[in-house]
Amino acid sequence: MTTESPRWFTSSYSDNGGNCIEVATNLATPHGLIPVRDSKNPHGPTLTLPTHAFTSFLTGVKAGEFATA
């Protein structure tokens, strides 16, 4: 990805018993990337999205476009 280390955080709205993701937005401006990982597995795989794809995902979530189980 980059030599810059991601600074991970979980949203302050995440209070759902540990079913959260963490994001590292510090790489958005310099690299156009937003890494995402499972907060329960911080040493596991990371999904790195282009900034525009992450923004589209958030827009869909806020609009209720994704079904919940």
KEVOKOL-217577 format. One record per residue: residue number from 1; x, y, z of N, C-alpha, C in turn. Coordinates in Angstrom, 3 decimals, padded with zeros to 6 digits. Layout:
BEGIN
<atom num="NUM" n_east="X" n_north="Y" n_up="Z" ca_east="X" ca_north="Y" ca_up="Z" c_east="X" c_north="Y" c_up="Z"/>
...
// end
This chain:
BEGIN
<atom num="1" n_east="000.845" n_north="-001.178" n_up="000.000" ca_east="000.000" ca_north="000.000" ca_up="000.000" c_east="000.888" c_north="001.240" c_up="000.000"/>
<atom num="2" n_east="001.352" n_north="001.679" n_up="001.165" ca_east="002.237" ca_north="002.837" ca_up="001.262" c_east="003.209" c_north="002.590" c_up="002.412"/>
<atom num="3" n_east="004.190" n_north="003.451" n_up="002.533" ca_east="005.098" ca_north="003.347" ca_up="003.671" c_east="004.529" c_north="004.067" c_up="004.887"/>
<atom num="4" n_east="003.515" n_north="004.895" n_up="004.705" ca_east="002.864" ca_north="005.584" ca_up="005.817" c_east="001.954" c_north="004.606" c_up="006.553"/>
<atom num="5" n_east="002.003" n_north="004.630" n_up="007.879" ca_east="001.190" ca_north="003.709" ca_up="008.672" c_east="-000.239" c_north="004.211" c_up="008.813"/>
<atom num="6" n_east="-001.215" n_north="003.316" n_up="008.653" ca_east="-002.605" ca_north="003.701" ca_up="008.876" c_east="-002.841" c_north="004.032" c_up="010.349"/>
<atom num="7" n_east="-003.651" n_north="005.046" n_up="010.605" ca_east="-004.088" ca_north="005.384" ca_up="011.960" c_east="-005.553" c_north="004.946" c_up="012.061"/>
<atom num="8" n_east="-005.767" n_north="003.812" n_up="012.690" ca_east="-007.082" ca_north="003.170" ca_up="012.728" c_east="-007.995" c_north="003.815" c_up="013.749"/>
<atom num="9" n_east="-009.294" n_north="003.888" n_up="013.418" ca_east="-010.287" ca_north="004.317" ca_up="014.393" c_east="-011.625" c_north="003.671" c_up="014.072"/>
<atom num="10" n_east="-012.447" n_north="003.585" n_up="015.089" ca_east="-013.812" ca_north="003.075" ca_up="014.964" c_east="-014.744" c_north="004.250" c_up="015.203"/>
<atom num="11" n_east="-015.818" n_north="004.320" n_up="014.472" ca_east="-016.779" ca_north="005.406" ca_up="014.602" c_east="-017.310" c_north="005.514" c_up="016.024"/>
<atom num="12" n_east="-017.561" n_north="006.725" n_up="016.458" ca_east="-018.168" ca_north="006.929" ca_up="017.774" c_east="-019.605" c_north="006.408" c_up="017.808"/>
<atom num="13" n_east="-020.197" n_north="006.150" n_up="016.660" ca_east="-021.550" ca_north="005.588" ca_up="016.586" c_east="-021.538" c_north="004.071" c_up="016.747"/>
<atom num="14" n_east="-020.371" n_north="003.465" n_up="016.755" ca_east="-020.257" ca_north="002.009" ca_up="016.846" c_east="-020.384" c_north="001.572" c_up="018.294"/>
<atom num="15" n_east="-021.569" n_north="001.132" n_up="018.642" ca_east="-021.820" ca_north="000.610" ca_up="019.978" c_east="-022.735" c_north="-000.594" c_up="019.837"/>
<atom num="16" n_east="-022.295" n_north="-001.540" n_up="018.988" ca_east="-023.155" ca_north="-002.667" ca_up="018.660" c_east="-022.574" c_north="-004.004" c_up="019.112"/>
<atom num="17" n_east="-021.828" n_north="-004.011" n_up="020.172" ca_east="-021.323" ca_north="-005.272" ca_up="020.698" c_east="-020.117" c_north="-005.841" c_up="019.984"/>
<atom num="18" n_east="-019.365" n_north="-005.025" n_up="019.291" ca_east="-018.129" ca_north="-005.486" ca_up="018.674" c_east="-018.211" c_north="-005.821" c_up="017.199"/>
<atom num="19" n_east="-019.354" n_north="-005.672" n_up="016.591" ca_east="-019.483" ca_north="-005.928" ca_up="015.153" c_east="-019.184" c_north="-004.646" c_up="014.384"/>
<atom num="20" n_east="-017.929" n_north="-004.242" n_up="014.412" ca_east="-017.533" ca_north="-002.952" ca_up="013.849" c_east="-016.425" c_north="-003.127" c_up="012.812"/>
<atom num="21" n_east="-016.249" n_north="-002.090" n_up="012.055" ca_east="-015.076" ca_north="-001.992" ca_up="011.208" c_east="-014.250" c_north="-000.817" c_up="011.698"/>
<atom num="22" n_east="-012.983" n_north="-000.846" n_up="011.353" ca_east="-012.093" ca_north="000.275" ca_up="011.618" c_east="-011.623" c_north="000.806" c_up="010.271"/>
<atom num="23" n_east="-011.435" n_north="002.101" n_up="010.196" ca_east="-010.939" ca_north="002.723" ca_up="008.976" c_east="-009.730" c_north="003.580" c_up="009.313"/>
<atom num="24" n_east="-008.923" n_north="003.855" n_up="008.304" ca_east="-007.745" ca_north="004.711" ca_up="008.467" c_east="-007.843" c_north="005.820" c_up="007.428"/>
<atom num="25" n_east="-008.500" n_north="006.899" n_up="007.801" ca_east="-008.728" ca_north="007.987" ca_up="006.845" c_east="-007.507" c_north="008.869" c_up="006.630"/>
<atom num="26" n_east="-006.451" n_north="008.665" n_up="007.410" ca_east="-005.263" ca_north="009.504" ca_up="007.235" c_east="-004.577" c_north="009.287" c_up="005.883"/>
<atom num="27" n_east="-004.915" n_north="008.196" n_up="005.191" ca_east="-004.302" ca_north="007.939" ca_up="003.886" c_east="-005.150" c_north="008.455" c_up="002.727"/>
<atom num="28" n_east="-006.336" n_north="009.002" n_up="003.027" ca_east="-007.238" ca_north="009.451" ca_up="001.974" c_east="-006.663" c_north="010.613" c_up="001.165"/>
<atom num="29" n_east="-006.217" n_north="011.648" n_up="001.825" ca_east="-005.719" ca_north="012.820" ca_up="001.106" c_east="-004.398" c_north="012.559" c_up="000.390"/>
<atom num="30" n_east="-003.385" n_north="012.010" n_up="001.064" ca_east="-002.110" ca_north="011.849" ca_up="000.359" c_east="-002.078" c_north="010.731" c_up="-000.687"/>
<atom num="31" n_east="-002.949" n_north="009.704" n_up="-000.513" ca_east="-002.851" ca_north="008.541" ca_up="-001.391" c_east="-004.147" c_north="008.163" c_up="-002.094"/>
<atom num="32" n_east="-005.272" n_north="008.781" n_up="-001.719" ca_east="-006.557" ca_north="008.456" ca_up="-002.331" c_east="-007.078" c_north="007.088" c_up="-001.946"/>
<atom num="33" n_east="-006.663" n_north="006.592" n_up="-000.775" ca_east="-007.026" ca_north="005.251" ca_up="-000.331" c_east="-007.588" c_north="005.287" c_up="001.083"/>
<atom num="34" n_east="-008.533" n_north="004.362" n_up="001.360" ca_east="-009.045" ca_north="004.206" ca_up="002.712" c_east="-009.012" c_north="002.715" c_up="003.054"/>
<atom num="35" n_east="-008.078" n_north="002.312" n_up="003.932" ca_east="-008.045" ca_north="000.926" ca_up="004.382" c_east="-009.176" c_north="000.672" c_up="005.384"/>
<atom num="36" n_east="-009.728" n_north="-000.545" n_up="005.336" ca_east="-010.820" ca_north="-000.961" ca_up="006.219" c_east="-010.450" c_north="-002.333" c_up="006.775"/>
<atom num="37" n_east="-010.744" n_north="-002.564" n_up="008.060" ca_east="-010.483" ca_north="-003.877" ca_up="008.654" c_east="-011.543" c_north="-004.191" c_up="009.708"/>
<atom num="38" n_east="-011.624" n_north="-005.450" n_up="010.081" ca_east="-012.533" ca_north="-005.923" ca_up="011.117" c_east="-011.940" c_north="-005.569" c_up="012.473"/>
<atom num="39" n_east="-012.694" n_north="-004.873" n_up="013.303" ca_east="-012.163" ca_north="-004.453" ca_up="014.598" c_east="-011.873" c_north="-005.636" c_up="015.516"/>
<atom num="40" n_east="-012.525" n_north="-006.787" n_up="015.296" ca_east="-012.277" ca_north="-007.968" ca_up="016.115" c_east="-011.011" c_north="-008.710" c_up="015.697"/>
<atom num="41" n_east="-010.471" n_north="-008.379" n_up="014.529" ca_east="-009.292" ca_north="-009.075" ca_up="014.006" c_east="-008.298" c_north="-008.048" c_up="013.450"/>
<atom num="42" n_east="-007.690" n_north="-007.233" n_up="014.320" ca_east="-006.826" ca_north="-006.154" ca_up="013.844" c_east="-005.568" c_north="-006.606" c_up="013.112"/>
<atom num="43" n_east="-005.203" n_north="-007.867" n_up="013.253" ca_east="-004.022" ca_north="-008.376" ca_up="012.549" c_east="-004.412" c_north="-009.180" c_up="011.314"/>
<atom num="44" n_east="-005.702" n_north="-009.207" n_up="011.014" ca_east="-006.197" ca_north="-009.946" ca_up="009.861" c_east="-006.095" c_north="-009.123" c_up="008.585"/>
<atom num="45" n_east="-006.792" n_north="-009.557" n_up="007.554" ca_east="-006.714" ca_north="-008.879" ca_up="006.255" c_east="-007.313" c_north="-007.474" c_up="006.289"/>
<atom num="46" n_east="-006.831" n_north="-006.652" n_up="005.390" ca_east="-007.303" ca_north="-005.282" ca_up="005.230" c_east="-007.820" c_north="-005.113" c_up="003.813"/>
<atom num="47" n_east="-008.961" n_north="-004.476" n_up="003.692" ca_east="-009.516" ca_north="-004.126" ca_up="002.391" c_east="-009.192" c_north="-002.656" c_up="002.154"/>
<atom num="48" n_east="-008.499" n_north="-002.356" n_up="001.073" ca_east="-008.136" ca_north="-000.972" ca_up="000.772" c_east="-008.967" c_north="-000.490" c_up="-000.413"/>
<atom num="49" n_east="-009.737" n_north="000.555" n_up="-000.165" ca_east="-010.648" ca_north="001.089" ca_up="-001.174" c_east="-010.185" c_north="002.451" c_up="-001.671"/>
<atom num="50" n_east="-010.404" n_north="002.742" n_up="-002.957" ca_east="-010.199" ca_north="004.110" ca_up="-003.414" c_east="-011.190" c_north="005.023" c_up="-002.677"/>
<atom num="51" n_east="-010.804" n_north="006.241" n_up="-002.432" ca_east="-011.641" ca_north="007.178" ca_up="-001.686" c_east="-013.041" c_north="007.285" c_up="-002.270"/>
<atom num="52" n_east="-013.165" n_north="007.366" n_up="-003.595" ca_east="-014.489" ca_north="007.521" ca_up="-004.211" c_east="-015.368" c_north="006.301" c_up="-003.958"/>
<atom num="53" n_east="-014.792" n_north="005.103" n_up="-003.911" ca_east="-015.573" ca_north="003.894" ca_up="-003.641" c_east="-016.062" c_north="003.879" c_up="-002.191"/>
<atom num="54" n_east="-015.225" n_north="004.290" n_up="-001.255" ca_east="-015.632" ca_north="004.336" ca_up="000.139" c_east="-016.730" c_north="005.373" c_up="000.342"/>
<atom num="55" n_east="-016.602" n_north="006.509" n_up="-000.317" ca_east="-017.628" ca_north="007.549" ca_up="-000.232" c_east="-018.958" c_north="007.038" c_up="-000.774"/>
<atom num="56" n_east="-018.933" n_north="006.322" n_up="-001.881" ca_east="-020.159" ca_north="005.738" ca_up="-002.449" c_east="-020.778" c_north="004.729" c_up="-001.485"/>
<atom num="57" n_east="-019.940" n_north="003.922" n_up="-000.845" ca_east="-020.427" ca_north="002.960" ca_up="000.138" c_east="-021.123" c_north="003.676" c_up="001.290"/>
<atom num="58" n_east="-020.501" n_north="004.702" n_up="001.850" ca_east="-021.107" ca_north="005.439" ca_up="002.957" c_east="-022.425" c_north="006.090" c_up="002.548"/>
<atom num="59" n_east="-022.476" n_north="006.615" n_up="001.347" ca_east="-023.717" ca_north="007.222" ca_up="000.848" c_east="-024.828" c_north="006.178" c_up="000.803"/>
<atom num="60" n_east="-024.506" n_north="004.977" n_up="000.331" ca_east="-025.485" ca_north="003.889" ca_up="000.289" c_east="-025.943" c_north="003.460" c_up="001.673"/>
<atom num="61" n_east="-025.028" n_north="003.383" n_up="002.617" ca_east="-025.383" ca_north="003.013" ca_up="003.983" c_east="-026.343" c_north="004.044" c_up="004.568"/>
<atom num="62" n_east="-026.003" n_north="005.319" n_up="004.422" ca_east="-026.845" ca_north="006.395" ca_up="004.969" c_east="-028.221" c_north="006.420" c_up="004.315"/>
<atom num="63" n_east="-028.309" n_north="005.998" n_up="003.063" ca_east="-029.592" ca_north="005.992" ca_up="002.352" c_east="-030.388" c_north="004.719" c_up="002.607"/>
<atom num="64" n_east="-029.828" n_north="003.774" n_up="003.375" ca_east="-030.531" ca_north="002.538" ca_up="003.687" c_east="-030.590" c_north="001.570" c_up="002.509"/>
<atom num="65" n_east="-029.594" n_north="001.607" n_up="001.641" ca_east="-029.609" ca_north="000.765" ca_up="000.444" c_east="-029.164" c_north="-000.677" c_up="000.695"/>
<atom num="66" n_east="-028.718" n_north="-000.986" n_up="001.899" ca_east="-028.235" ca_north="-002.328" ca_up="002.191" c_east="-029.165" c_north="-002.992" c_up="003.197"/>
<atom num="67" n_east="-029.595" n_north="-004.193" n_up="002.880" ca_east="-030.480" ca_north="-004.920" ca_up="003.788" c_east="-029.702" c_north="-005.397" c_up="005.002"/>
<atom num="68" n_east="-030.367" n_north="-005.489" n_up="006.129" ca_east="-029.742" ca_north="-006.020" ca_up="007.330" c_east="-030.361" c_north="-007.368" c_up="007.654"/>
<atom num="69" n_east="-029.565" n_north="-008.199" n_up="008.266" ca_east="-030.037" ca_north="-009.564" ca_up="008.585" c_east="-030.725" c_north="-009.599" c_up="009.921"/>
// end
